[in-house]
Amino acid sequence: TLQRTLQEHGTAFKEVLDEMRRDRSLALLHSGKMTVAEVALKVGFAEPTAFFRAFRRWTGTTPGSQRGDDD
């Protein structure tokens, strides 16, 4: 199974998912084209508050501080 294969490689599905969400979130925020709430939904969070908590855990900062501007 996928979980067994990941375990053999020293990782877990949750870790892979978190890494993908973090990387995609940073890319979307840096583009400046989406709101923080839109990014949260796009990367699979039903509630923006859960996204904020995860983002702070991943980066030590808030999603808003990573948002790029097209101005």
N, C-alpha and C positions, 0 to 999 in steps of 0.2 A: 504494500500500500504506500501511498504518498507519505503518510506520517512515519512509517518505518524507514523509508528511504531518507527522509529528512533527518531522522534521528541518527541514522548511520553516518550522516555527514555533519553531525554535531549541531543541528539546529532544529527548530520546530515551526510548524505552520504559522503560529501566532507571531513568531519573530519575523518570518518572511513577509507576512501581511503587514506588520507594523513598519518594516523597512520600506515596502512599496508605498504605503500610505504617506509616510514621512517624505519620501523623495518626490512623490507626485504633488503633495501639498505645497512643498517649497517651490516647485516649478510653477504651479498655478498661482501662488501668491506673488512670486517675483514678476509674473507677467503683468500683474495689475489689472487684469481684465475681468476678474470675478470678485465678488464680495467674500468675506471670510465665511459667511453662512453658506454661500454657494459652493465654496471649496469643500467645506465640511460634508455637504451632501454628495458632492462629486466623488469623494474618496471613501464614501460608505458609512458616514456617521449620521444617525437619525436625528441626533440633537447636537446643536452647536456647542453646548456646554461640555459634552463628552469629547468633542474635537479639541476644545481649548485645553482641557486637562491632558489629553494625549499629546498635543503639540508641545505643551510646556515640559512634559516628561521627555519627549524626544529631543528638544532643542534648548530648553532652559529659558525660552523667550515666549512671547505671545504671537499668535498668527498675525495680528495687525502690525507688529514691528517688522515683519518680513515682507509686507505688501509693497510691491513696486508701484510707481506712478508713471502714467503716460503723459503727464503735463509737460 
